[in-house]
Amino acid sequence: MIKKILVTGAAGLCGSVVSHGLTKLKYKVFSCDIKSSPSPAAKALGIPLSKKIKKIDLRKINKVLKITKGMDAVVHFGGIPRHKPHEDVFKNIIDHNIVGTYNVFEACRINKVKRIIFASSAHIMGYHDRRKKLDDRSSFRPDSHYAVSKCFGESLSKLYSDKYNIKILSIRIGSALPKPTDMRFLSTWISFRDLIHLVNVGLKSKKLYCSSVYGISKNKRAWWNNREAYRLGYKPKDNAEKYAKDKLTKNEFKDKIALRLHGGVFTTDGLKGKLSNILKNN
Ligand SMILES: NC(=O)c1ccc[n+]([C@@H]2O[C@H](COP(=O)([O-])OP(=O)(O)OC[C@H]3O[C@@H](n4cnc5c(N)ncnc54)[C@H](O)[C@@H]3O)[C@@H](O)[C@H]2O)c1
């Protein structure tokens, strides 16, 4: 039975929300982060910090080995999350997202941790045509170096499930926010309660081997078929459509290419390719 859980990135937006949620579900939750103050995203939304966050840098394998000892599962949310407004330099993405994720998986293998929930991103599908509905079997078309780091994490998941028998759920998070604030989020939003529930599905589902699912609520305008999440037992309660009549920003609307591709403005940041070629090869 899964009881003791380590949440990485617990001072961040998703990490704090999920740490609180899993504690309420009676798991014994241990939290760690490179910092003990809330991340800018968590701070901006006033998300309360989880209690007793252990300061651990995921780039240091020895520290990760110590903190994962005795855990039944690790919920891995620590890393560099997004463009602000452009993505971080590749050196930082390699260190925090690629080396950091490798260290978490490797420590789980050595310490015989049974399950890993990995925070992937819908941006691994960024250059797909938005008119095409995607599912868990669609191929990767990452729209940034950040997204490539998530492809690495999902490949690592395949290796560690087949070779080392760890059950792994990769959640391709769309937009985790209290509520949708932009038109895009009517398709990509996941409510906090649905995110907590989806992580809990990953911790509990007897059907889990190694799956990739989309981290979205039951949105009427979803671009992704989430059948694999439903197969595992995901029953989202929220639907972004409830907010469709709110005053929402239209951040992508000036950018025709962003509007046509799953990754939105991540795809046009530094773009030198042609939309026609991208679509032809879709
Ligand atoms: N929030 C979303 O909508 C969203 C969408 C897609 C994917 N994700 C993924 O979910 C995860 C959490 O995102 P978030 O929005 O909560 O971001 P966030 O920035 O609020 O949280 C990330 C946390 O990771 C910590 N961290 C970074 N490098 C670390 C290291 N080397 N060691 C330990 N901790 C480290 C940061 O200090 C931060 O507190 C990320 O992996 C992100 O890529 C989030």
The ligand as a MOL file (V3000), in Angstrom:
LIG
                    3D

  0  0  0     0  0            999 V3000
M  V30 BEGIN CTAB
M  V30 COUNTS 44 48 0 0 0
M  V30 BEGIN ATOM
M  V30 1 N 1.4740 25.0060 -13.5900 0
M  V30 2 C 1.2090 24.5340 -14.7840 0
M  V30 3 O 0.2070 24.9140 -15.4090 0
M  V30 4 C 2.1160 23.4990 -15.4130 0
M  V30 5 C 1.8900 23.1400 -16.7480 0
M  V30 6 C 2.6940 22.1470 -17.3180 0
M  V30 7 C 3.6780 21.5210 -16.5520 0
M  V30 8 N 3.8780 21.9250 -15.2660 0 CHG=1
M  V30 9 C 4.9780 21.2660 -14.5400 0
M  V30 10 O 4.6100 21.0630 -13.1860 0
M  V30 11 C 5.7380 21.2700 -12.3260 0
M  V30 12 C 5.3980 22.3290 -11.2910 0
M  V30 13 O 5.0750 23.5470 -11.9710 0
M  V30 14 P 4.6040 24.8430 -11.1630 0
M  V30 15 O 3.7150 25.6030 -12.0630 0
M  V30 16 O 4.1430 24.4460 -9.8120 0 CHG=-1
M  V30 17 O 5.9840 25.6290 -11.0900 0
M  V30 18 P 6.6720 26.3850 -9.8480 0
M  V30 19 O 7.7870 27.1860 -10.3810 0
M  V30 20 O 5.6310 27.1020 -9.0550 0
M  V30 21 O 7.2500 25.1640 -9.0040 0
M  V30 22 C 8.4440 24.4930 -9.3390 0
M  V30 23 C 9.2530 24.3150 -8.0660 0
M  V30 24 O 10.4090 23.5320 -8.3730 0
M  V30 25 C 11.4770 24.0080 -7.5700 0
M  V30 26 N 12.7760 23.6250 -8.1530 0
M  V30 27 C 13.3510 24.0680 -9.3200 0
M  V30 28 N 14.5690 23.5170 -9.4760 0
M  V30 29 C 14.7640 22.6920 -8.3990 0
M  V30 30 C 15.8380 21.8550 -7.9770 0
M  V30 31 N 16.9780 21.7430 -8.6910 0
M  V30 32 N 15.7000 21.1780 -6.8240 0
M  V30 33 C 14.5690 21.2760 -6.0890 0
M  V30 34 N 13.5250 22.0580 -6.4100 0
M  V30 35 C 13.6220 22.7570 -7.5650 0
M  V30 36 C 11.2830 25.5390 -7.5670 0
M  V30 37 O 11.9590 26.1500 -6.4710 0
M  V30 38 C 9.7640 25.6590 -7.4910 0
M  V30 39 O 9.3050 25.8360 -6.1700 0
M  V30 40 C 6.9020 21.6620 -13.2290 0
M  V30 41 O 7.6890 20.5210 -13.4940 0
M  V30 42 C 6.2240 22.1380 -14.4940 0
M  V30 43 O 7.0480 21.9690 -15.6230 0
M  V30 44 C 3.1290 22.8830 -14.6880 0
M  V30 END ATOM
M  V30 BEGIN BOND
M  V30 1 1 1 2
M  V30 2 2 2 3
M  V30 3 1 2 4
M  V30 4 1 4 5
M  V30 5 2 4 44
M  V30 6 2 5 6
M  V30 7 1 6 7
M  V30 8 2 7 8
M  V30 9 1 8 9
M  V30 10 1 8 44
M  V30 11 1 9 10
M  V30 12 1 9 42
M  V30 13 1 10 11
M  V30 14 1 11 12
M  V30 15 1 11 40
M  V30 16 1 12 13
M  V30 17 1 13 14
M  V30 18 2 14 15
M  V30 19 1 14 16
M  V30 20 1 14 17
M  V30 21 1 17 18
M  V30 22 2 18 19
M  V30 23 1 18 20
M  V30 24 1 18 21
M  V30 25 1 21 22
M  V30 26 1 22 23
M  V30 27 1 23 24
M  V30 28 1 23 38
M  V30 29 1 24 25
M  V30 30 1 25 26
M  V30 31 1 25 36
M  V30 32 1 26 27
M  V30 33 1 26 35
M  V30 34 2 27 28
M  V30 35 1 28 29
M  V30 36 1 29 30
M  V30 37 2 29 35
M  V30 38 1 30 31
M  V30 39 2 30 32
M  V30 40 1 32 33
M  V30 41 2 33 34
M  V30 42 1 34 35
M  V30 43 1 36 37
M  V30 44 1 36 38
M  V30 45 1 38 39
M  V30 46 1 40 41
M  V30 47 1 40 42
M  V30 48 1 42 43
M  V30 END BOND
M  V30 END CTAB
M  END
